[in-house]
Amino acid sequence: MNVKYFRDTDTALLEFSDRPVEETREISENTYVDLDKDGNLVSMTIEHAGRHTSLPRFSVQEIGQALGSR
């Protein structure tokens, strides 16, 4: 997963996979998701991220077992 922040446009891009994007859907006025041909999430774009997120305090926490390790 990659998180990119474009300071000049105050836009955050969260990339979950490198699969080709088939469709982009508007979730709200400032949030869009990109889906692959099977409807799986590829990426999410958040416009005006400074106003709508806590991006400067971004962190990742792994909790519990990883998928597929059961």
Protein Blocks (a to p, Z undefined) as FASTA:
>chain_A
ZZdddfklopacddfbfcdcfbdcdfblmbccdddfkopafbdcdehklmmmckllgccd
dehjdehiZZ
